[in-house]
């Protein structure tokens, strides 16, 4: 039995740095989910997914288990527990969102990749820039998805957008009907 | 330089036969395309694709080159040329469409697969049933697509349905605007 809880799914402005091209800003969708597996041992994973609404093949994943978090905590000198981590990450993202339209944002998201082809690890950093220096608050390493993962992701997107389209079609039908009704009763 | 010409894309009722389960009828989308590659040697391939609008992972492909057609012609005793083959296949499908809601169709499409998991070759037959016997007019062997092909197919579907959804949204906006305008001018 696996349960998925979505904590965040929204587009954020990201500074993209690759070896091949100059820095550029683009919008990336960041999705944060908690995957809970019930069983003899209760297991909770935090899943971070980067996608691009304009590019169906752009998909990076990071699964952080409690154990992964412990080593991340030591490496990056974090002071919080695993249970507090998702909300802390969301708070950092919100600080980036607040600053994303400023010419010199104090908080920004930076995505670094060594390959423009998307075939290698990407690093997502939350960086604060103060008058003195750049401070990296958090650094996450994400893996590009393989064909199987992209296939599953696109199937989910397709289902979602088909449902949205059906709702829209129903709204259109209902609206035309209602307004024609109104028009008819007004003309009489 | 490659050019794609779509000749047909529609859902057809198919009789599904698998080793694991009983016969059942379902709708399968059949798409026929001509892929033309210009270059030192002009090359034309006929591409046949089976998909299921309800199942994003159902995808079978067959690419028929001029050479493939020559061996198919000998094996199946066909009397037409490669250039006439696409239209002849479409004609056969039309005969199936005309009969598809009949209890005892004279022409029917049969899809046979050895595995319900879709991991093996599928055979698509156009079968005529007369009082005396079953006659197979055409027999095509299609391969299940791999993850890369499904990924590309789903990305194309997603783009198509996004465009459709946008058109629908514009229609809704325009309709509401027009009818409100009419309503307003009628009330005055």
Interface residues (C-beta under 8 A of the other chain):
Chain A: X56 X57 X146 X147 X148 X150 X151 X154 X155 X157 X158 X159 X161 X162 X164 X165 X168 X169 X171 X172 X175 X176 X179 X180 X182 X183 X186 X187
Chain B: X56 X57 X146 X147 X148 X150 X151 X154 X155 X157 X158 X159 X161 X162 X164 X165 X168 X169 X171 X172 X175 X176 X179 X180 X182 X183 X186 X187
